[in-house]
Amino acid sequence: MAVPKRKMSRSNTRHRRAQWKASVPQTIPCPCPRRERVVPHRACTHCGLYRGRQVVDQP
């Protein structure tokens, strides 16, 4: 297993960590009339539609 031979400086550590960014999740508009934003390949949490079919019963 690789073990660092020397301590990494704060500058180098922070420079490396600066690349760790959170990305905004991609969304698409739901085909229902409300046009809510939905994560792709997931059923709409508001109307229960997935690919034009009702897959989740909504109250």
CHARMM-style PDB file with segment names, atoms N, HN, CA, C and O in Angstrom:
ATOM      1  N   MET     1       0.836  -1.175   0.000  1.00  0.00      PROA
ATOM      2  CA  MET     1       0.000   0.000   0.000  1.00  0.00      PROA
ATOM      3  C   MET     1       0.882   1.241   0.000  1.00  0.00      PROA
ATOM      4  O   MET     1       1.877   1.290   0.724  1.00  0.00      PROA
ATOM      5  N   ALA     2       0.535   2.236  -0.797  1.00  0.00      PROA
ATOM      6  HN  ALA     2      -0.273   2.196  -1.384  1.00  0.00      PROA
ATOM      7  CA  ALA     2       1.344   3.445  -0.897  1.00  0.00      PROA
ATOM      8  C   ALA     2       1.160   4.317   0.333  1.00  0.00      PROA
ATOM      9  O   ALA     2       0.041   4.578   0.774  1.00  0.00      PROA
ATOM     10  N   VAL     3       2.286   4.760   0.873  1.00  0.00      PROA
ATOM     11  HN  VAL     3       3.195   4.548   0.515  1.00  0.00      PROA
ATOM     12  CA  VAL     3       2.275   5.637   2.038  1.00  0.00      PROA
ATOM     13  C   VAL     3       3.114   6.859   1.694  1.00  0.00      PROA
ATOM     14  O   VAL     3       4.229   6.710   1.193  1.00  0.00      PROA
ATOM     15  N   PRO     4       2.604   8.079   1.953  1.00  0.00      PROA
ATOM     16  CA  PRO     4       3.386   9.259   1.623  1.00  0.00      PROA
ATOM     17  C   PRO     4       4.677   9.319   2.437  1.00  0.00      PROA
ATOM     18  O   PRO     4       4.684   9.019   3.631  1.00  0.00      PROA
ATOM     19  N   LYS     5       5.761   9.708   1.780  1.00  0.00      PROA
ATOM     20  HN  LYS     5       5.756   9.952   0.811  1.00  0.00      PROA
ATOM     21  CA  LYS     5       7.057   9.781   2.451  1.00  0.00      PROA
ATOM     22  C   LYS     5       7.190  11.063   3.259  1.00  0.00      PROA
ATOM     23  O   LYS     5       7.866  11.093   4.287  1.00  0.00      PROA
ATOM     24  N   ARG     6       6.530  12.138   2.781  1.00  0.00      PROA
ATOM     25  HN  ARG     6       5.980  12.114   1.946  1.00  0.00      PROA
ATOM     26  CA  ARG     6       6.607  13.420   3.472  1.00  0.00      PROA
ATOM     27  C   ARG     6       5.218  14.025   3.636  1.00  0.00      PROA
ATOM     28  O   ARG     6       4.292  13.708   2.889  1.00  0.00      PROA
ATOM     29  N   LYS     7       5.094  14.898   4.624  1.00  0.00      PROA
ATOM     30  HN  LYS     7       5.846  15.155   5.231  1.00  0.00      PROA
ATOM     31  CA  LYS     7       3.831  15.599   4.869  1.00  0.00      PROA
ATOM     32  C   LYS     7       3.522  16.522   3.680  1.00  0.00      PROA
ATOM     33  O   LYS     7       4.405  17.214   3.174  1.00  0.00      PROA
ATOM     34  N   MET     8       2.260  16.521   3.247  1.00  0.00      PROA
ATOM     35  HN  MET     8       1.542  15.959   3.658  1.00  0.00      PROA
ATOM     36  CA  MET     8       1.858  17.408   2.169  1.00  0.00      PROA
ATOM     37  C   MET     8       1.544  18.783   2.759  1.00  0.00      PROA
ATOM     38  O   MET     8       0.846  18.879   3.769  1.00  0.00      PROA
ATOM     39  N   SER     9       2.048  19.827   2.144  1.00  0.00      PROA
ATOM     40  HN  SER     9       2.614  19.749   1.324  1.00  0.00      PROA
ATOM     41  CA  SER     9       1.863  21.184   2.662  1.00  0.00      PROA
ATOM     42  C   SER     9       0.389  21.596   2.592  1.00  0.00      PROA
ATOM     43  O   SER     9      -0.395  21.011   1.844  1.00  0.00      PROA
ATOM     44  N   ARG    10       0.030  22.598   3.373  1.00  0.00      PROA
ATOM     45  HN  ARG    10       0.666  23.073   3.980  1.00  0.00      PROA
ATOM     46  CA  ARG    10      -1.348  23.098   3.351  1.00  0.00      PROA
ATOM     47  C   ARG    10      -1.701  23.623   1.970  1.00  0.00      PROA
ATOM     48  O   ARG    10      -2.807  23.410   1.473  1.00  0.00      PROA
ATOM     49  N   SER    11      -0.753  24.306   1.362  1.00  0.00      PROA
ATOM     50  HN  SER    11       0.146  24.479   1.766  1.00  0.00      PROA
ATOM     51  CA  SER    11      -0.992  24.870   0.038  1.00  0.00      PROA
ATOM     52  C   SER    11      -1.345  23.776  -0.965  1.00  0.00      PROA
ATOM     53  O   SER    11      -2.311  23.904  -1.717  1.00  0.00      PROA
ATOM     54  N   ASN    12      -0.566  22.708  -0.974  1.00  0.00      PROA
ATOM     55  HN  ASN    12       0.219  22.604  -0.363  1.00  0.00      PROA
ATOM     56  CA  ASN    12      -0.833  21.615  -1.909  1.00  0.00      PROA
ATOM     57  C   ASN    12      -2.132  20.905  -1.574  1.00  0.00      PROA
ATOM     58  O   ASN    12      -2.882  20.529  -2.475  1.00  0.00      PROA
ATOM     59  N   THR    13      -2.406  20.717  -0.297  1.00  0.00      PROA
ATOM     60  HN  THR    13      -1.797  21.022   0.435  1.00  0.00      PROA
ATOM     61  CA  THR    13      -3.646  20.056   0.120  1.00  0.00      PROA
ATOM     62  C   THR    13      -4.857  20.854  -0.333  1.00  0.00      PROA
ATOM     63  O   THR    13      -5.808  20.299  -0.884  1.00  0.00      PROA
ATOM     64  N   ARG    14      -4.816  22.162  -0.097  1.00  0.00      PROA
ATOM     65  HN  ARG    14      -4.043  22.613   0.351  1.00  0.00      PROA
ATOM     66  CA  ARG    14      -5.951  23.015  -0.468  1.00  0.00      PROA
ATOM     67  C   ARG    14      -6.088  23.127  -1.979  1.00  0.00      PROA
ATOM     68  O   ARG    14      -7.197  23.217  -2.505  1.00  0.00      PROA
ATOM     69  N   HSD    15      -4.969  23.122  -2.664  1.00  0.00      PROA
ATOM     70  HN  HSD    15      -4.068  23.049  -2.237  1.00  0.00      PROA
ATOM     71  CA  HSD    15      -4.998  23.180  -4.123  1.00  0.00      PROA
ATOM     72  C   HSD    15      -5.678  21.931  -4.680  1.00  0.00      PROA
ATOM     73  O   HSD    15      -6.457  22.022  -5.629  1.00  0.00      PROA
ATOM     74  N   ARG    16      -5.392  20.781  -4.105  1.00  0.00      PROA
ATOM     75  HN  ARG    16      -4.759  20.707  -3.335  1.00  0.00      PROA
ATOM     76  CA  ARG    16      -6.010  19.525  -4.544  1.00  0.00      PROA
ATOM     77  C   ARG    16      -7.500  19.508  -4.196  1.00  0.00      PROA
ATOM     78  O   ARG    16      -8.328  19.101  -5.010  1.00  0.00      PROA
ATOM     79  N   ARG    17      -7.831  19.947  -2.993  1.00  0.00      PROA
ATOM     80  HN  ARG    17      -7.159  20.278  -2.331  1.00  0.00      PROA
ATOM     81  CA  ARG    17      -9.234  19.918  -2.554  1.00  0.00      PROA
ATOM     82  C   ARG    17     -10.096  20.926  -3.284  1.00  0.00      PROA
ATOM     83  O   ARG    17     -11.318  20.787  -3.313  1.00  0.00      PROA
ATOM     84  N   ALA    18      -9.485  21.935  -3.872  1.00  0.00      PROA
ATOM     85  HN  ALA    18      -8.492  22.048  -3.849  1.00  0.00      PROA
ATOM     86  CA  ALA    18     -10.251  22.956  -4.589  1.00  0.00      PROA
ATOM     87  C   ALA    18     -10.991  22.367  -5.779  1.00  0.00      PROA
ATOM     88  O   ALA    18     -11.953  22.963  -6.262  1.00  0.00      PROA
ATOM     89  N   GLN    19     -10.561  21.210  -6.259  1.00  0.00      PROA
ATOM     90  HN  GLN    19      -9.779  20.725  -5.867  1.00  0.00      PROA
ATOM     91  CA  GLN    19     -11.194  20.576  -7.409  1.00  0.00      PROA
ATOM     92  C   GLN    19     -12.436  19.775  -7.029  1.00  0.00      PROA
ATOM     93  O   GLN    19     -13.194  19.363  -7.907  1.00  0.00      PROA
ATOM     94  N   TRP    20     -12.656  19.548  -5.737  1.00  0.00      PROA
ATOM     95  HN  TRP    20     -12.041  19.882  -5.023  1.00  0.00      PROA
ATOM     96  CA  TRP    20     -13.822  18.785  -5.268  1.00  0.00      PROA
ATOM     97  C   TRP    20     -15.022  19.710  -5.224  1.00  0.00      PROA
ATOM     98  O   TRP    20     -15.240  20.402  -4.230  1.00  0.00      PROA
ATOM     99  N   LYS    21     -15.801  19.727  -6.295  1.00  0.00      PROA
ATOM    100  HN  LYS    21     -15.623  19.165  -7.103  1.00  0.00      PROA
ATOM    101  CA  LYS    21     -16.943  20.627  -6.356  1.00  0.00      PROA
ATOM    102  C   LYS    21     -18.230  19.811  -6.443  1.00  0.00      PROA
ATOM    103  O   LYS    21     -18.272  18.751  -7.067  1.00  0.00      PROA
ATOM    104  N   ALA    22     -19.250  20.315  -5.820  1.00  0.00      PROA
ATOM    105  HN  ALA    22     -19.216  21.176  -5.313  1.00  0.00      PROA
ATOM    106  CA  ALA    22     -20.567  19.701  -5.950  1.00  0.00      PROA
ATOM    107  C   ALA    22     -21.179  20.189  -7.257  1.00  0.00      PROA
ATOM    108  O   ALA    22     -21.098  21.375  -7.574  1.00  0.00      PROA
ATOM    109  N   SER    23     -21.785  19.295  -8.006  1.00  0.00      PROA
ATOM    110  HN  SER    23     -21.851  18.331  -7.748  1.00  0.00      PROA
ATOM    111  CA  SER    23     -22.410  19.691  -9.263  1.00  0.00      PROA
ATOM    112  C   SER    23     -23.929  19.718  -9.093  1.00  0.00      PROA
ATOM    113  O   SER    23     -24.499  18.961  -8.308  1.00  0.00      PROA
ATOM    114  N   VAL    24     -24.553  20.591  -9.834  1.00  0.00      PROA
ATOM    115  HN  VAL    24     -24.091  21.207 -10.473  1.00  0.00      PROA
ATOM    116  CA  VAL    24     -26.007  20.711  -9.797  1.00  0.00      PROA
ATOM    117  C   VAL    24     -26.594  19.507 -10.525  1.00  0.00      PROA
ATOM    118  O   VAL    24     -26.175  19.207 -11.642  1.00  0.00      PROA
ATOM    119  N   PRO    25     -27.564  18.802  -9.914  1.00  0.00      PROA
ATOM    120  CA  PRO    25     -28.135  17.639 -10.599  1.00  0.00      PROA
ATOM    121  C   PRO    25     -28.890  18.050 -11.866  1.00  0.00      PROA
ATOM    122  O   PRO    25     -29.564  19.080 -11.892  1.00  0.00      PROA
ATOM    123  N   GLN    26     -28.768  17.239 -12.903  1.00  0.00      PROA
ATOM    124  HN  GLN    26     -28.221  16.402 -12.882  1.00  0.00      PROA
ATOM    125  CA  GLN    26     -29.464  17.506 -14.158  1.00  0.00      PROA
ATOM    126  C   GLN    26     -30.952  17.243 -13.969  1.00  0.00      PROA
ATOM    127  O   GLN    26     -31.335  16.274 -13.314  1.00  0.00      PROA
ATOM    128  N   THR    27     -31.782  18.092 -14.534  1.00  0.00      PROA
ATOM    129  HN  THR    27     -31.472  18.879 -15.066  1.00  0.00      PROA
ATOM    130  CA  THR    27     -33.227  17.905 -14.450  1.00  0.00      PROA
ATOM    131  C   THR    27     -33.843  18.120 -15.828  1.00  0.00      PROA
ATOM    132  O   THR    27     -33.277  18.792 -16.691  1.00  0.00      PROA
ATOM    133  N   ILE    28     -35.026  17.525 -16.004  1.00  0.00      PROA
ATOM    134  HN  ILE    28     -35.486  16.980 -15.303  1.00  0.00      PROA
ATOM    135  CA  ILE    28     -35.788  17.691 -17.237  1.00  0.00      PROA
ATOM    136  C   ILE    28     -37.217  18.061 -16.842  1.00  0.00      PROA
ATOM    137  O   ILE    28     -37.640  17.737 -15.732  1.00  0.00      PROA
ATOM    138  N   PRO    29     -37.969  18.726 -17.712  1.00  0.00      PROA
ATOM    139  CA  PRO    29     -39.358  19.053 -17.374  1.00  0.00      PROA
ATOM    140  C   PRO    29     -40.255  17.817 -17.462  1.00  0.00      PROA
ATOM    141  O   PRO    29     -40.134  17.021 -18.393  1.00  0.00      PROA
ATOM    142  N   CYS    30     -41.141  17.664 -16.501  1.00  0.00      PROA
ATOM    143  HN  CYS    30     -41.240  18.311 -15.745  1.00  0.00      PROA
ATOM    144  CA  CYS    30     -42.109  16.562 -16.505  1.00  0.00      PROA
ATOM    145  C   CYS    30     -43.156  16.832 -17.582  1.00  0.00      PROA
ATOM    146  O   CYS    30     -43.505  17.989 -17.812  1.00  0.00      PROA
ATOM    147  N   PRO    31     -43.669  15.792 -18.251  1.00  0.00      PROA
ATOM    148  CA  PRO    31     -44.671  16.013 -19.302  1.00  0.00      PROA
ATOM    149  C   PRO    31     -46.052  16.428 -18.767  1.00  0.00      PROA
ATOM    150  O   PRO    31     -46.928  16.792 -19.552  1.00  0.00      PROA
ATOM    151  N   CYS    32     -46.253  16.377 -17.463  1.00  0.00      PROA
ATOM    152  HN  CYS    32     -45.542  16.082 -16.825  1.00  0.00      PROA
ATOM    153  CA  CYS    32     -47.560  16.777 -16.916  1.00  0.00      PROA
ATOM    154  C   CYS    32     -47.761  18.286 -17.104  1.00  0.00      PROA
ATOM    155  O   CYS    32     -46.793  18.998 -17.369  1.00  0.00      PROA
ATOM    156  N   PRO    33     -48.970  18.778 -16.976  1.00  0.00      PROA
ATOM    157  CA  PRO    33     -49.236  20.208 -17.205  1.00  0.00      PROA
ATOM    158  C   PRO    33     -48.471  21.150 -16.268  1.00  0.00      PROA
ATOM    159  O   PRO    33     -48.237  22.306 -16.621  1.00  0.00      PROA
ATOM    160  N   ARG    34     -48.083  20.677 -15.093  1.00  0.00      PROA
ATOM    161  HN  ARG    34     -48.273  19.738 -14.807  1.00  0.00      PROA
ATOM    162  CA  ARG    34     -47.375  21.560 -14.154  1.00  0.00      PROA
ATOM    163  C   ARG    34     -45.931  21.796 -14.557  1.00  0.00      PROA
ATOM    164  O   ARG    34     -45.313  22.760 -14.104  1.00  0.00      PROA
ATOM    165  N   ARG    35     -45.373  20.914 -15.419  1.00  0.00      PROA
ATOM    166  HN  ARG    35     -45.875  20.132 -15.787  1.00  0.00      PROA
ATOM    167  CA  ARG    35     -44.008  21.043 -15.927  1.00  0.00      PROA
ATOM    168  C   ARG    35     -42.969  21.152 -14.804  1.00  0.00      PROA
ATOM    169  O   ARG    35     -42.037  21.953 -14.882  1.00  0.00      PROA
ATOM    170  N   GLU    36     -43.141  20.341 -13.769  1.00  0.00      PROA
ATOM    171  HN  GLU    36     -43.898  19.690 -13.706  1.00  0.00      PROA
ATOM    172  CA  GLU    36     -42.167  20.316 -12.675  1.00  0.00      PROA
ATOM    173  C   GLU    36     -40.843  19.761 -13.181  1.00  0.00      PROA
ATOM    174  O   GLU    36     -40.821  18.966 -14.120  1.00  0.00      PROA
ATOM    175  N   ARG    37     -39.738  20.176 -12.565  1.00  0.00      PROA
ATOM    176  HN  ARG    37     -39.756  20.823 -11.802  1.00  0.00      PROA
ATOM    177  CA  ARG    37     -38.421  19.669 -12.932  1.00  0.00      PROA
ATOM    178  C   ARG    37     -38.198  18.324 -12.245  1.00  0.00      PROA
ATOM    179  O   ARG    37     -38.447  18.189 -11.047  1.00  0.00      PROA
ATOM    180  N   VAL    38     -37.722  17.314 -13.012  1.00  0.00      PROA
ATOM    181  HN  VAL    38     -37.520  17.424 -13.985  1.00  0.00      PROA
ATOM    182  CA  VAL    38     -37.567  15.956 -12.518  1.00  0.00      PROA
ATOM    183  C   VAL    38     -36.176  15.455 -12.896  1.00  0.00      PROA
ATOM    184  O   VAL    38     -35.667  15.787 -13.967  1.00  0.00      PROA
ATOM    185  N   VAL    39     -35.557  14.657 -12.024  1.00  0.00      PROA
ATOM    186  HN  VAL    39     -35.970  14.387 -11.154  1.00  0.00      PROA
ATOM    187  CA  VAL    39     -34.287  14.018 -12.342  1.00  0.00      PROA
ATOM    188  C   VAL    39     -34.555  12.964 -13.411  1.00  0.00      PROA
ATOM    189  O   VAL    39     -35.533  12.226 -13.297  1.00  0.00      PROA
ATOM    190  N   PRO    40     -33.721  12.867 -14.448  1.00  0.00      PROA
ATOM    191  CA  PRO    40     -33.971  11.889 -15.507  1.00  0.00      PROA
ATOM    192  C   PRO    40     -34.002  10.447 -14.987  1.00  0.00      PROA
ATOM    193  O   PRO    40     -33.313  10.114 -14.023  1.00  0.00      PROA
ATOM    194  N   HSD    41     -34.786   9.617 -15.618  1.00  0.00      PROA
ATOM    195  HN  HSD    41     -35.346   9.888 -16.401  1.00  0.00      PROA
ATOM    196  CA  HSD    41     -34.938   8.190 -15.295  1.00  0.00      PROA
ATOM    197  C   HSD    41     -35.534   7.968 -13.906  1.00  0.00      PROA
ATOM    198  O   HSD    41     -35.269   6.946 -13.272  1.00  0.00      PROA
ATOM    199  N   ARG    42     -36.329   8.910 -13.439  1.00  0.00      PROA
ATOM    200  HN  ARG    42     -36.545   9.740 -13.954  1.00  0.00      PROA
ATOM    201  CA  ARG    42     -37.022   8.784 -12.160  1.00  0.00      PROA
ATOM    202  C   ARG    42     -38.472   9.201 -12.365  1.00  0.00      PROA
ATOM    203  O   ARG    42     -38.763  10.029 -13.228  1.00  0.00      PROA
ATOM    204  N   ALA    43     -39.379   8.639 -11.584  1.00  0.00      PROA
ATOM    205  HN  ALA    43     -39.143   7.966 -10.883  1.00  0.00      PROA
ATOM    206  CA  ALA    43     -40.780   9.044 -11.658  1.00  0.00      PROA
ATOM    207  C   ALA    43     -40.936  10.430 -11.046  1.00  0.00      PROA
ATOM    208  O   ALA    43     -40.228  10.787 -10.105  1.00  0.00      PROA
ATOM    209  N   CYS    44     -41.857  11.196 -11.581  1.00  0.00      PROA
ATOM    210  HN  CYS    44     -42.433  10.906 -12.346  1.00  0.00      PROA
ATOM    211  CA  CYS    44     -42.130  12.544 -11.066  1.00  0.00      PROA
ATOM    212  C   CYS    44     -42.717  12.415  -9.659  1.00  0.00      PROA
ATOM    213  O   CYS    44     -43.658  11.651  -9.443  1.00  0.00      PROA
ATOM    214  N   THR    45     -42.165  13.156  -8.714  1.00  0.00      PROA
ATOM    215  HN  THR    45     -41.400  13.777  -8.889  1.00  0.00      PROA
ATOM    216  CA  THR    45     -42.649  13.083  -7.336  1.00  0.00      PROA
ATOM    217  C   THR    45     -43.982  13.799  -7.164  1.00  0.00      PROA
ATOM    218  O   THR    45     -44.669  13.584  -6.166  1.00  0.00      PROA
ATOM    219  N   HSD    46     -44.363  14.654  -8.124  1.00  0.00      PROA
ATOM    220  HN  HSD    46     -43.804  14.829  -8.935  1.00  0.00      PROA
ATOM    221  CA  HSD    46     -45.592  15.433  -7.996  1.00  0.00      PROA
ATOM    222  C   HSD    46     -46.794  14.744  -8.623  1.00  0.00      PROA
ATOM    223  O   HSD    46     -47.887  14.750  -8.056  1.00  0.00      PROA
ATOM    224  N   CYS    47     -46.588  14.139  -9.812  1.00  0.00      PROA
ATOM    225  HN  CYS    47     -45.700  14.134 -10.272  1.00  0.00      PROA
ATOM    226  CA  CYS    47     -47.732  13.526 -10.496  1.00  0.00      PROA
ATOM    227  C   CYS    47     -47.600  12.005 -10.631  1.00  0.00      PROA
ATOM    228  O   CYS    47     -48.591  11.338 -10.928  1.00  0.00      PROA
ATOM    229  N   GLY    48     -46.409  11.440 -10.424  1.00  0.00      PROA
ATOM    230  HN  GLY    48     -45.604  11.982 -10.183  1.00  0.00      PROA
ATOM    231  CA  GLY    48     -46.229   9.995 -10.499  1.00  0.00      PROA
ATOM    232  C   GLY    48     -46.049   9.445 -11.900  1.00  0.00      PROA
ATOM    233  O   GLY    48     -46.137   8.232 -12.092  1.00  0.00      PROA
ATOM    234  N   LEU    49     -45.797  10.302 -12.895  1.00  0.00      PROA
ATOM    235  HN  LEU    49     -45.726  11.287 -12.740  1.00  0.00      PROA
ATOM    236  CA  LEU    49     -45.601   9.848 -14.268  1.00  0.00      PROA
ATOM    237  C   LEU    49     -44.152   9.454 -14.513  1.00  0.00      PROA
ATOM    238  O   LEU    49     -43.230  10.081 -13.990  1.00  0.00      PROA
ATOM    239  N   TYR    50     -43.960   8.403 -15.318  1.00  0.00      PROA
ATOM    240  HN  TYR    50     -44.709   7.894 -15.742  1.00  0.00      PROA
ATOM    241  CA  TYR    50     -42.637   8.035 -15.788  1.00  0.00      PROA
ATOM    242  C   TYR    50     -42.774   7.588 -17.229  1.00  0.00      PROA
ATOM    243  O   TYR    50     -43.485   6.623 -17.510  1.00  0.00      PROA
ATOM    244  N   ARG    51     -42.113   8.264 -18.140  1.00  0.00      PROA
ATOM    245  HN  ARG    51     -41.535   9.047 -17.912  1.00  0.00      PROA
ATOM    246  CA  ARG    51     -42.174   7.981 -19.575  1.00  0.00      PROA
ATOM    247  C   ARG    51     -43.617   7.957 -20.078  1.00  0.00      PROA
ATOM    248  O   ARG    51     -43.974   7.109 -20.895  1.00  0.00      PROA
ATOM    249  N   GLY    52     -44.446   8.880 -19.596  1.00  0.00      PROA
ATOM    250  HN  GLY    52     -44.156   9.569 -18.932  1.00  0.00      PROA
ATOM    251  CA  GLY    52     -45.812   9.005 -20.060  1.00  0.00      PROA
ATOM    252  C   GLY    52     -46.802   8.060 -19.419  1.00  0.00      PROA
ATOM    253  O   GLY    52     -47.983   8.089 -19.766  1.00  0.00      PROA
ATOM    254  N   ARG    53     -46.353   7.202 -18.474  1.00  0.00      PROA
ATOM    255  HN  ARG    53     -45.393   7.179 -18.192  1.00  0.00      PROA
ATOM    256  CA  ARG    53     -47.260   6.257 -17.799  1.00  0.00      PROA
ATOM    257  C   ARG    53     -47.369   6.629 -16.335  1.00  0.00      PROA
ATOM    258  O   ARG    53     -46.427   7.153 -15.741  1.00  0.00      PROA
ATOM    259  N   GLN    54     -48.526   6.354 -15.764  1.00  0.00      PROA
ATOM    260  HN  GLN    54     -49.291   5.928 -16.247  1.00  0.00      PROA
ATOM    261  CA  GLN    54     -48.742   6.554 -14.329  1.00  0.00      PROA
ATOM    262  C   GLN    54     -48.166   5.344 -13.603  1.00  0.00      PROA
ATOM    263  O   GLN    54     -48.695   4.240 -13.729  1.00  0.00      PROA
ATOM    264  N   VAL    55     -47.081   5.540 -12.839  1.00  0.00      PROA
ATOM    265  HN  VAL    55     -46.651   6.437 -12.736  1.00  0.00      PROA
ATOM    266  CA  VAL    55     -46.439   4.412 -12.160  1.00  0.00      PROA
ATOM    267  C   VAL    55     -46.545   4.507 -10.641  1.00  0.00      PROA
ATOM    268  O   VAL    55     -46.334   3.519  -9.939  1.00  0.00      PROA
ATOM    269  N   VAL    56     -46.870   5.691 -10.137  1.00  0.00      PROA
ATOM    270  HN  VAL    56     -47.041   6.494 -10.707  1.00  0.00      PROA
ATOM    271  CA  VAL    56     -47.016   5.875  -8.688  1.00  0.00      PROA
ATOM    272  C   VAL    56     -48.381   6.486  -8.433  1.00  0.00      PROA
ATOM    273  O   VAL    56     -48.755   7.474  -9.065  1.00  0.00      PROA
ATOM    274  N   ASP    57     -49.126   5.895  -7.503  1.00  0.00      PROA
ATOM    275  HN  ASP    57     -48.822   5.093  -6.990  1.00  0.00      PROA
ATOM    276  CA  ASP    57     -50.441   6.455  -7.161  1.00  0.00      PROA
ATOM    277  C   ASP    57     -50.263   7.697  -6.308  1.00  0.00      PROA
ATOM    278  O   ASP    57     -49.573   7.668  -5.289  1.00  0.00      PROA
ATOM    279  N   GLN    58     -50.886   8.781  -6.726  1.00  0.00      PROA
ATOM    280  HN  GLN    58     -51.447   8.804  -7.554  1.00  0.00      PROA
ATOM    281  CA  GLN    58     -50.814  10.031  -5.972  1.00  0.00      PROA
ATOM    282  C   GLN    58     -52.152  10.266  -5.272  1.00  0.00      PROA
ATOM    283  O   GLN    58     -53.206  10.021  -5.858  1.00  0.00      PROA
ATOM    284  N   PRO    59     -52.117  10.734  -4.034  1.00  0.00      PROA
ATOM    285  CA  PRO    59     -53.388  10.986  -3.315  1.00  0.00      PROA
ATOM    286  C   PRO    59     -54.152  12.158  -3.872  1.00  0.00      PROA
ATOM    287  OT1 PRO    59     -55.228  12.486  -3.373  1.00  0.00      PROA
TER     288      PRO     59
END
